[in-house]
């Protein structure tokens, strides 16, 4: 079994051991100990209850659209508004990590 794109809850503010690369696109960044994030699992993960696996980029886009539809892209240096944030780009970013 290979790595998987997943959403998971932080473990007392830390990324759980079954996540190899995570902390992306936090659903509630103000609730750090319980923040829900997206990431990539380790190889052959045993995923606990409450963790969601996404089969494809379209599923990630659908999930992200539930809370990021008003997000904006900003220049990291000037903070200039660069337009709407792209859920499709975010999904592609995650799946490229597989």
Secondary structure as the mmCIF struct_conf table of DSSP 4:
data_model
#
loop_
_struct_conf.conf_type_id
_struct_conf.id
_struct_conf.beg_label_comp_id
_struct_conf.beg_label_asym_id
_struct_conf.beg_label_seq_id
_struct_conf.end_label_comp_id
_struct_conf.end_label_asym_id
_struct_conf.end_label_seq_id
STRN STRN1 UNK A 5 UNK A 9
STRN STRN2 UNK A 11 UNK A 11
TURN_TY1_P TURN_TY1_P1 UNK A 12 UNK A 13
STRN STRN3 UNK A 14 UNK A 14
TURN_TY1_P TURN_TY1_P2 UNK A 17 UNK A 18
STRN STRN4 UNK A 19 UNK A 24
BEND BEND1 UNK A 25 UNK A 25
BEND BEND2 UNK A 27 UNK A 27
TURN_TY1_P TURN_TY1_P3 UNK A 29 UNK A 30
HELX_RH_3T_P HELX_RH_3T_P1 UNK A 32 UNK A 34
STRN STRN5 UNK A 36 UNK A 41
HELX_LH_PP_P HELX_LH_PP_P1 UNK A 42 UNK A 42
TURN_TY1_P TURN_TY1_P4 UNK A 43 UNK A 44
HELX_LH_PP_P HELX_LH_PP_P2 UNK A 47 UNK A 48
TURN_TY1_P TURN_TY1_P5 UNK A 49 UNK A 50
STRN STRN6 UNK A 52 UNK A 54
BEND BEND3 UNK A 55 UNK A 56
HELX_RH_AL_P HELX_RH_AL_P1 UNK A 57 UNK A 64
TURN_TY1_P TURN_TY1_P6 UNK A 65 UNK A 67
TURN_TY1_P TURN_TY1_P7 UNK A 69 UNK A 70
STRN STRN7 UNK A 72 UNK A 74
TURN_TY1_P TURN_TY1_P8 UNK A 76 UNK A 78
STRN STRN8 UNK A 81 UNK A 84
HELX_RH_AL_P HELX_RH_AL_P2 UNK A 87 UNK A 96
TURN_TY1_P TURN_TY1_P9 UNK A 97 UNK A 97
#
